[in-house]
Amino acid sequence: MTLADVAFDVPLDHPFSYGVPPGWTLAVGQRVAAPLGRAERVGVVVGLRDGDAAGLKPLTRVLDPAPLLGAGGLALAGWIAEQSLSSLGGTLAALLPPSVRAGGRRDPAVRSDNAVWSGDAVRSDEAIRSRGPSRTGHPRFKPGTPSNTELDASPKPDVLIGTGRERRLLERVASTTVAALVIVPDVEAAGRWAQRLDKHGPVARLDSGVDDATRAGAWAALTAGDARLAVGTRSALLAPLPAGATLALVDEHEAAHKPPGPPRLHSRDVVLERAARSGLDAVLTSATPSVETWWRADSGRARLVTGEPAPWPAIQLADTRGILRREPLTPGLARTVREALAAGRRALLLVSRLTSALACDECGAVVRCPECDVALAYTRAARTLTCRVCGRQTPLPETCPGCRGRRLSPFGWNAERVEHAVRRRFPRARVARYDPDATRGAKAERQRAEAAAAEIVIGTRGALRLFGPASLGVAGFVSPDHFLRLPDFRAGERLFSLLWAAAERVLPGGGLVVQSQTPEHYVFAACARQDLGAFYRQEMKFRGELGYPPFRRLAIVTVTAPAAAETRRLGDEVAAALASATALTVYPPAPARRDRARRIVVKGHADLATRLAEALGDFRRPRPKSRGIIDVEVDPVEWPS
């Protein structure tokens, strides 16, 4: 009898075996429904073989008329699962289109478990262990890994930077005679790109901005070769494409390309891996490429394709050491805003909601970890400073370690305080506060409408999405040092990207004003000179000296349990298991989430995911009286708070 190995969205690293009912026509890559535990669940067939079906339950129905993935797609899915420490079933569930029954309704058998074991997390409770068919443990589906020779021989991806990068990508995609898939960070961007591409032919949309039936139909059209142009978000990364097709990633530096939930792997890594395996033409765009992408280009594994330099605003760097204690705007920024309003132009004042580190008000120095060189996180309740990399804890210093000054402060100018000050200074101007990342629903829509009509907008970094290129008279950074104070080795990269994005949105002849206690920082200098290379040279030097990505890979292991004592015990056990592995640098467990969790930072090399899986292998098996959760994120882009 024919047996089918089926991968489900459960935190287990092996498929489940079922009997295929007589007369069925079934292929690897199709979705099926089958009993799992006490419910019917949907999974993907990852293997077919002849064998004895005694004791096995039969499949109940086939959901797809044809395979959604071929052998190459399944192999890529397996690679994604291994690199993100997610289950194959969970990876496939996240990256395949919705299963739709007749009438366009989502199949009720499709469900997603809470994340366990990394993008799944290791969990050893009975609810998971009791789910399973009569027989398991057959050979796993093994993803292929291309050889170094194959990867080296593949075409280099192009990275479009500079002005007009999206226009150049659009022209390239529109002119291709083969299919093209454009991956964007979010649904809003998918809608914009669908409109742009629609001028060049029908567009298949694969994102959640359209209904499930439309997404499923778009996938089917790509499979049949009936669609040439397609756009989607991260969930479209496995969409079928012929050899020679274009696979584009817009704004590759965006953290939104690695959203929460399995599989936690950046879309950039998947795009590059898929292009290398399948002979696709990979194209990335970015105003300020990620350090990983710049390093790839610097080492000859990608091509930077520049456009004409964009018109650049006049950039003023205002030294605020010892001032700005009563007013958020320096005279220079206030004057520039007044001139912009007089000319009928708009102003954006950018602030930060993040004030979790200490800096000296006299010299501007940030209190950093002496080992890791990242800002120490400030905890007001405990009055301590903690390194979120190595876990070092120190009491609050009484004086600045640089100038010995006594004015150390974690506080700054938030959006509300800045708004009050701006309304006093410009009483006739239309002023609005906008923080799109902190509001949802009707309140968010109301804030957006008010900001769209305002002359002065006070907002966080998400407010930049409200403005197109060359649409502002002035952009002002009230206190950008808060971004540099973040306890994250990517703090400089994020601030540079934000500065550059703001500069691109200022009209020719407009101004960008930066108020900083460290105006000599290389982030500000590189932006003022419109010199990408100057920033990346300094940033890669910093990361190389301290062993941060892209020179080493990094993972965060978070341990939680029902009780504090169990959390500490499990954290120590996990840290010991990791420390026993070769080629890993393991930092001691540090308290997290108000002491409800333990966080362990691990550094490794290219094989970090494999090393972690091996070191934590014992925790993936049932353990008596253990109810802890071990969450593993490899290559994090957002440092957890």
C-alpha positions in Angstrom: 0.0 0.0 0.0 1.1 3.6 -0.6 2.1 5.5 2.5 2.3 9.3 2.8 4.6 11.2 5.1 2.9 14.5 6.1 4.4 17.5 7.7 2.0 19.5 10.0 2.3 22.8 11.7 3.3 21.3 15.1 6.6 21.7 17.0 8.0 18.3 16.0 10.9 17.7 13.5 9.5 14.7 11.8 6.5 14.0 9.5 3.6 11.7 10.4 2.8 8.6 8.3 -0.6 7.7 6.9 -2.2 5.3 4.6 -3.3 6.6 1.1 -6.8 5.3 0.4 -7.0 3.0 -2.7 -7.7 4.9 -6.0 -6.3 8.2 -4.8 -3.9 10.1 -7.0 -1.5 12.0 -4.8 1.8 13.8 -5.2 4.5 15.2 -3.0 3.8 18.9 -2.4 0.0 18.6 -2.1 -1.9 19.5 1.0 -4.1 16.9 2.6 -6.3 16.6 5.7 -5.7 13.9 8.2 -6.6 13.0 11.8 -4.0 14.3 14.2 -4.7 13.9 17.9 -8.5 14.5 18.3 -8.9 16.8 15.3 -8.6 16.9 11.6 -5.5 18.9 10.5 -4.1 20.1 7.2 -0.5 19.2 6.3 1.8 18.9 3.3 2.8 15.6 1.7 6.6 15.5 1.9 7.1 11.9 0.9 5.4 8.9 -0.7 6.5 5.3 -0.5 5.3 1.7 -0.5 4.9 0.0 2.9 2.7 -1.8 5.4 -0.2 0.4 6.5 -1.2 -1.8 9.5 -2.0 0.4 12.4 -1.8 3.6 10.4 -4.8 6.0 10.0 -5.8 6.9 6.5 -5.8 10.4 5.0 -9.3 11.9 4.9 -9.1 14.2 1.9 -6.9 16.0 -0.6 -7.1 19.8 -0.6 -5.1 20.8 -3.7 -5.8 19.6 -7.2 -2.0 19.8 -7.9 1.2 20.1 -5.9 1.9 23.6 -4.6 5.6 23.0 -4.5 8.1 20.9 -6.5 11.2 19.2 -5.2 13.2 22.4 -5.3 10.5 24.3 -3.3 10.4 21.6 -0.7 14.2 21.6 -0.4 14.2 25.3 0.0 11.5 25.1 2.7 13.6 22.5 4.5 16.6 24.8 4.4 14.5 27.7 5.8 13.3 25.4 8.6 16.8 24.3 9.5 18.2 27.8 9.5 15.4 29.2 11.6 15.1 26.2 13.9 11.5 25.9 12.9 9.6 22.8 12.0 9.2 22.0 8.4 5.4 21.9 8.8 5.3 25.3 10.5 7.5 26.7 7.7 5.2 25.4 5.0 2.1 26.6 6.8 3.5 30.1 6.9 4.8 30.3 3.3 1.9 28.6 1.4 -1.3 30.3 0.2 -4.5 29.8 2.2 -6.4 26.5 1.6 -9.8 27.5 0.2 -12.9 25.4 -0.2 -15.6 25.9 -2.8 -17.2 29.3 -2.3 -13.9 31.0 -1.3 -14.0 30.1 2.4 -10.8 29.2 4.2 -10.6 25.5 5.1 -11.6 25.0 8.8 -9.0 22.3 9.2 -6.2 24.8 8.7 -5.0 26.1 12.0 -1.7 27.3 13.5 -0.3 26.3 16.9 1.3 28.8 19.2 5.0 29.1 18.4 7.1 26.5 20.0 10.8 25.6 19.4 12.3 28.8 18.1 10.0 29.8 15.5 8.4 26.9 17.1 10.3 26.7 20.6 11.0 23.7 22.7 8.1 22.7 24.8 7.6 19.5 26.8 4.0 19.5 27.8 1.6 16.6 27.4 -0.7 18.5 25.1 1.9 18.3 22.4 3.3 14.8 23.2 -0.2 13.2 23.0 -0.8 14.3 19.5 0.3 11.8 16.9 -0.8 9.1 14.6 -0.2 5.4 15.2 3.3 5.4 13.8 6.0 8.0 13.5 9.7 8.0 13.3 10.1 7.2 9.6 13.0 8.9 7.8 12.7 12.7 7.7 12.4 14.7 4.5 16.0 16.0 4.1 16.5 19.3 2.4 19.3 19.6 -0.1 22.1 22.2 0.4 23.8 23.6 -2.6 27.6 23.2 -2.7 29.9 26.1 -2.4 30.8 25.7 -6.1 27.1 26.0 -7.1 26.7 29.1 -4.9 29.8 30.7 -6.2 28.8 30.1 -9.8 25.4 31.6 -9.4 24.8 35.2 -10.8 25.5 37.9 -8.3 22.5 39.8 -7.0 22.1 43.4 -7.9 21.6 46.0 -5.1 20.0 49.1 -6.4 20.9 52.2 -4.4 20.6 55.9 -4.9 17.9 58.1 -6.4 15.3 56.4 -8.6 16.0 52.9 -7.4 12.3 51.9 -7.3 11.8 53.4 -10.8 14.8 51.4 -12.1 13.4 48.2 -10.5 10.0 48.9 -12.0 11.5 49.3 -15.5 13.6 46.1 -15.1 10.6 44.1 -13.9 8.3 45.5 -16.6 10.7 44.7 -19.4 11.4 41.1 -18.4 10.1 38.4 -20.8 10.0 35.8 -18.0 8.0 36.0 -14.8 8.9 38.5 -12.0 8.0 38.4 -8.3 8.4 41.5 -6.1 8.6 41.0 -2.4 7.7 44.0 -0.2 7.8 44.6 3.6 4.1 45.1 4.2 0.6 45.0 2.8 0.5 48.8 2.2 3.6 48.5 0.0 2.1 45.5 -1.8 -0.9 47.7 -2.8 1.4 50.5 -4.1 3.5 48.1 -6.2 0.4 46.3 -7.5 -0.8 49.6 -8.9 2.6 50.4 -10.4 2.9 47.0 -12.1 -0.7 47.0 -13.3 0.3 49.5 -16.0 2.4 46.7 -17.5 0.1 43.8 -17.3 -2.2 41.8 -15.0 -0.7 41.5 -11.5 -1.0 38.4 -9.3 -1.3 39.5 -5.6 -0.1 37.0 -3.0 -0.4 39.2 0.2 -3.1 39.4 2.8 -4.4 42.7 1.3 -6.6 40.6 -0.9 -9.0 37.8 0.0 -7.9 34.1 0.4 -9.5 33.0 -2.9 -7.6 35.7 -4.8 -4.3 34.7 -3.2 -4.9 31.0 -4.0 -5.8 31.9 -7.5 -2.6 34.0 -7.9 -0.5 31.0 -6.8 -2.3 28.7 -9.2 -1.8 31.2 -12.1 2.0 31.4 -11.4 2.2 27.6 -11.3 0.4 27.3 -14.7 2.5 30.1 -16.2 -0.5 32.3 -16.7 0.8 35.2 -14.7 4.0 37.1 -15.5 3.9 39.8 -12.8 3.4 39.1 -9.1 3.7 41.0 -5.8 3.6 39.7 -2.2 5.0 39.9 1.3 7.1 37.4 3.1 4.4 34.7 2.7 5.1 34.7 -1.0 8.7 33.7 -0.8 8.0 30.1 -2.1 5.7 31.2 -4.9 6.5 29.2 -8.1 8.8 30.9 -10.6 10.5 29.5 -13.8 14.3 29.5 -14.2 15.5 32.9 -15.3 12.7 34.8 -13.5 13.3 38.0 -11.6 13.0 37.8 -7.8 13.1 41.3 -6.3 13.2 42.4 -2.6 12.2 46.0 -2.0 13.8 47.9 1.0 15.9 44.9 1.9 17.1 46.6 5.1 13.6 46.8 6.6 13.1 44.8 9.9 9.5 44.1 8.6 11.0 41.5 6.3 11.5 39.4 9.4 8.2 39.6 11.3 7.4 37.7 14.4 6.3 34.1 14.0 7.8 31.1 12.3 9.9 30.8 10.3 12.0 33.6 11.8 14.4 34.1 8.9 14.9 37.4 7.0 13.4 37.5 3.5 16.7 38.7 2.2 18.4 35.4 3.2 15.6 33.4 1.5 15.7 35.5 -1.7 19.5 35.1 -2.0 19.4 31.4 -1.2 16.5 30.7 -3.6 18.2 32.7 -6.4 21.4 30.7 -6.0 19.6 27.4 -6.0 17.2 28.1 -8.9 19.0 30.4 -11.3 16.9 33.4 -10.6 17.8 37.0 -11.2 17.9 38.5 -7.7 17.5 42.3 -7.3 17.4 44.1 -4.0 16.7 47.8 -3.4 17.6 50.0 -0.5 18.4 53.6 0.3 20.8 52.4 3.0 21.6 48.7 2.6 21.9 46.5 5.7 25.4 46.1 6.9 25.1 42.4 5.9 24.3 43.4 2.3 27.0 46.1 2.1 29.5 43.5 3.4 28.4 41.1 0.7 28.9 43.7 -2.0 32.3 44.7 -0.4 33.4 41.1 -0.6 32.4 40.6 -4.2 29.3 38.6 -3.7 26.8 41.3 -4.8 26.9 44.3 -7.2 26.0 47.8 -6.0 24.1 49.6 -8.8 24.1 53.3 -8.1 21.9 56.0 -9.6 22.5 59.7 -9.8 23.0 61.3 -6.4 19.8 62.6 -5.0 19.5 66.4 -4.3 20.6 66.8 -0.7 19.3 69.2 1.8 21.5 71.6 3.8 22.3 69.7 7.0 22.9 71.5 10.3 24.5 69.7 13.2 23.6 71.5 16.5 25.7 70.7 19.5 23.3 70.4 22.5 25.7 69.4 25.3 24.6 71.2 28.4 21.5 72.8 26.8 17.9 71.7 25.8 16.9 71.3 29.4 13.8 73.6 29.1 13.1 73.8 25.4 13.3 71.0 22.8 14.2 73.2 19.8 17.5 75.0 19.4 17.4 78.5 17.8 18.6 77.1 14.6 15.9 74.4 14.3 13.2 76.9 15.4 14.3 79.4 12.7 14.4 76.7 10.0 10.8 75.6 10.9 9.6 79.2 10.8 11.2 79.7 7.4 9.6 76.6 6.0 6.1 77.6 7.3 6.5 81.1 5.8 7.3 79.4 2.4 4.2 77.2 2.7 6.2 74.1 3.3 5.7 71.4 6.0 7.9 70.4 8.9 8.6 67.0 10.5 10.1 66.8 14.0 11.3 63.3 14.8 11.5 62.0 18.4 12.1 58.7 20.1 10.0 56.8 22.5 13.1 54.9 23.7 15.0 56.2 26.7 16.4 53.0 28.2 20.0 54.0 28.6 22.1 56.6 30.4 24.1 59.5 28.9 26.0 62.4 30.2 24.3 65.8 29.7 27.7 67.5 29.9 29.8 65.6 27.4 27.2 63.4 25.6 29.0 60.1 26.4 26.8 57.0 26.6 27.4 54.6 29.4 28.5 51.3 27.6 29.5 47.8 28.4 33.3 47.6 28.5 33.2 44.2 26.9 30.5 44.5 24.2 30.5 48.2 23.5 26.7 48.4 23.4 24.7 50.9 25.6 23.9 49.5 29.0 20.1 49.2 29.5 18.8 51.3 32.4 16.2 49.9 34.8 14.7 52.7 36.9 13.1 50.4 39.5 16.2 48.4 40.2 18.6 51.3 39.6 20.9 49.1 37.7 22.6 49.0 34.3 22.5 45.7 32.3 24.3 44.6 29.2 21.8 42.8 27.0 24.6 40.8 25.3 26.8 39.5 28.0 24.4 40.0 31.0 26.8 42.2 33.0 25.0 44.1 35.7 26.4 47.2 37.4 25.0 49.8 39.8 24.3 53.3 38.6 27.5 55.3 38.3 27.6 58.6 40.2 29.8 60.3 37.6 30.3 60.1 33.9 33.1 57.6 33.0 34.4 60.1 30.4 34.3 63.6 31.8 33.5 62.8 35.4 30.4 65.0 35.2 27.5 64.4 37.5 24.6 65.0 35.2 23.7 61.5 33.9 20.2 61.2 32.6 17.9 58.6 31.0 15.3 61.2 30.1 14.7 63.2 27.0 12.1 64.9 24.8 9.2 62.6 23.9 6.5 63.4 21.4 4.0 64.8 23.9 6.5 67.2 25.5 7.7 68.4 22.1 4.2 69.0 20.9 3.4 71.2 23.8 6.5 73.3 23.3 5.9 73.6 19.5 2.3 74.7 20.1 3.5 77.5 22.4 6.2 78.6 19.9 4.0 78.4 16.8 0.4 79.0 18.0 -1.1 79.6 14.5 0.4 76.5 12.9 -1.6 73.3 12.5 0.3 70.8 14.7 -0.3 67.0 15.0 1.4 64.2 16.8 1.8 60.9 14.9 3.2 57.6 16.2 1.8 54.9 13.8 3.6 52.0 15.5 1.9 52.7 18.9 -1.7 53.0 17.7 -4.2 50.8 15.9 -7.7 50.9 14.5 -9.8 54.1 14.5 -7.4 56.0 16.6 -4.6 55.3 14.2 -6.7 56.4 11.2 -7.7 59.6 13.1 -4.0 60.4 13.9 -3.0 59.8 10.3 -5.7 62.1 8.9 -4.7 64.9 11.4 -1.0 64.4 10.5 -1.7 64.5 6.8 -3.4 67.9 7.2 -0.8 69.4 9.6 1.9 71.9 8.9 4.1 70.6 11.7 4.1 66.8 12.5 5.8 65.5 15.6 6.4 61.8 15.2 8.5 58.7 15.7 10.4 57.0 12.9 7.2 55.4 11.5 5.9 58.9 10.7 8.3 59.1 7.8 6.0 56.8 5.9 3.5 59.7 5.7 5.8 61.6 3.4 7.0 60.9 -0.1 10.4 62.0 -1.6 11.1 65.7 -1.6 7.9 66.6 0.2 9.2 68.4 3.3 10.5 71.9 3.9 12.4 70.8 7.0 13.1 67.6 8.9 14.4 68.0 12.5 15.8 65.4 14.9 15.1 66.7 18.3 17.3 64.3 20.3 18.6 61.5 18.0 21.2 60.5 20.7 18.4 58.3 22.1 18.7 56.0 19.1 22.5 55.7 19.7 21.8 54.9 23.4 19.7 51.8 22.5 21.3 48.7 24.0 21.7 47.2 20.6 24.7 46.8 18.4 22.6 47.9 15.4 21.8 51.3 16.9 24.1 53.2 14.6 22.8 51.4 11.5 19.2 52.2 12.4 19.9 55.9 13.1 21.8 56.2 9.9 19.0 54.7 7.9 16.5 57.1 9.6 18.6 60.1 8.9 19.1 59.2 5.3 15.4 58.5 4.8 14.5 61.9 6.3 17.1 63.7 4.0 15.5 62.1 0.9 12.1 63.5 1.9 13.3 67.1 2.1 12.7 69.4 -0.8 15.7 70.9 -2.7 16.6 74.0 -0.8 15.1 72.7 2.4 16.9 71.8 5.6 17.7 68.9 7.9 18.6 69.9 11.4 20.2 67.4 13.8 20.4 68.3 17.5 22.9 66.1 19.2 25.2 65.8 22.2 27.6 63.9 20.0 27.6 65.8 16.7 31.0 64.4 15.8 29.6 60.8 15.6 30.4 59.1 12.3 26.7 58.5 11.7 26.0 62.2 11.4 29.2 63.0 9.5 28.5 60.4 6.8 24.9 61.6 6.3 26.0 65.3 6.2 28.4 64.4 3.4 25.9 62.1 1.6 28.6 59.4 1.9 27.4 55.8 2.3 30.8 54.3 2.1 32.1 56.4 5.0 29.4 55.1 7.3 29.8 51.4 6.4 33.6 51.5 6.7 33.3 52.7 10.3 30.4 50.4 11.1 32.1 47.3 9.8 35.2 48.1 11.7 33.2 48.3 14.9 31.4 45.0 14.2 34.5 43.1 13.1 36.5 44.1 16.2 33.7 42.8 18.5 32.5 39.9 16.5 29.0 41.1 15.6 27.1 40.2 12.3 28.0 39.9 9.5 31.4 38.7 10.8 29.8 36.2 13.2 26.2 35.0 13.5 24.2 35.6 16.7 21.2 34.0 18.4 19.1 34.8 21.4 17.8 31.9 23.5 15.0 32.8 25.8 13.9 30.5 28.6 10.6 30.7 30.5 8.9 28.4 33.0 5.8 28.6 35.2 7.8 29.6 38.3 10.8 31.8 38.8 12.9 28.9 40.3 12.1 26.7 37.4 13.0 29.4 35.0 16.4 29.9 36.7 17.1 26.1 36.7 16.1 25.6 33.1 18.1 28.6 32.1 21.2 27.2 33.8 20.7 23.8 32.1 20.3 25.3 28.7 23.3 27.5 29.1 25.4 24.5 30.2 24.3 22.5 27.2 25.2 25.4 24.9 28.5 25.9 26.5 29.4 22.3 26.0 29.1 22.7 22.2 32.1 23.5 20.1 32.6 26.8 18.2 30.0 28.7 20.2 30.5 31.7 22.4 27.9 31.6 25.2 27.1 34.4 27.5 25.6 33.8 31.0 21.9 33.8 31.4 20.5 37.3 32.1 17.1 38.2 33.6 14.6 39.4 31.1 10.9 40.3 31.0 11.0 41.7 34.5 12.7 38.6 35.8 10.1 36.2 34.3 12.6 34.8 31.8 16.2 34.1 31.3 18.0 35.3 28.1 21.2 33.8 26.7 23.1 35.3 23.8 25.1 33.0 21.6 27.6 33.8 18.9 28.8 31.4 16.3 29.8 31.0 12.7 28.0 30.1 9.5 26.9 26.8 11.0 25.3 28.4 14.1 21.8 27.0 13.5 23.2 23.5 13.2 25.3 23.9 16.3 22.3 25.2 18.3 20.0 22.3 17.1 22.6 19.8 18.2 23.3 21.4 21.5 19.6 21.7 22.4 18.6 18.3 21.0 18.0 16.7 24.4 15.4 19.5 25.2 13.4 18.6 22.1 12.6 15.2 23.6 9.9 14.6 26.3 11.3 15.4 29.7 9.5 14.3 32.9 7.9 17.1 35.0 9.3 19.8 32.7 7.0 22.5 31.4 9.5 25.1 30.3 9.6 26.9 26.9 12.9 27.5 25.1 12.6 30.1 22.4 15.4 30.5 19.9 15.8 33.3 17.4 18.8 33.1 15.0 20.1 36.4 13.5 17.7 38.7 15.3 17.2 42.1 13.7 15.2 43.7 16.6 16.9 43.4 20.0 14.2 42.3 22.5 13.5 44.7 25.4 
